[in-house]
Amino acid sequence: FISDGDVPEDGQKYELKLMRQGGEIIDVIYRVGDTYVLESLDTLSDFLRDSHSDEVKNYNPRTFDVLHTMLRKLNRSSSVIEVLCGYRTKETNDALRESGTTNAAEHSEHIEASALDIRVPGIPAVQLRNAALSLGAGGVGYYPKGQFVHVDTGPVRKWTFAPRRARHRCRHPHA
């Protein structure tokens, strides 16, 4: 790890631009070459705090590499990533599960600070999903109704969450 003041002049710089739903935006270089920038990792973890409790947990830096690589594969390295959900405490995750309004897993990677639910303006969610799947770097969830993708650095797996619509039968009176 290196601090921002010790970033070398040479070496590839890995930059991320993230936006939260409230409009908060950050733009950081989180890695130079093979070295993560400690202060930037702290900034990213703080940015991705639990939106319900404001609790912060240190993020797995590989999660940021997944985001960076996805954007590079899509030729959109400078795009802003809209973060719908980052870190969640167990309490927040349990409350979401109990609400029945989400597909929150009991042992979610969000609790481990190694998952994000994201959109990238101008890129269809299916393209984001395909880019994430091509990495083979962890879990990839596709949410077509909400037009977002879940990415994490846990075990490699994939899923699609498309709640079924209630089907109503039309009854036509016989004349």
ABEGO torsion letter per residue (X at the ends): XBBAAABBABEBBBBBBBBBAAGBBBBBBABBEABBBAAAAAAAAAAABBAAAGBBBBBBAAAAAAAAAAAAAAGAAABBBBBABBBBBAAAAAAAAAAGABABBABBAAAAGABBBBBBBGBBAAAAAAAAAAAGAEBBBBBAAAGBBBBBABBBBBBBBBBBBBBBBBBBBBX
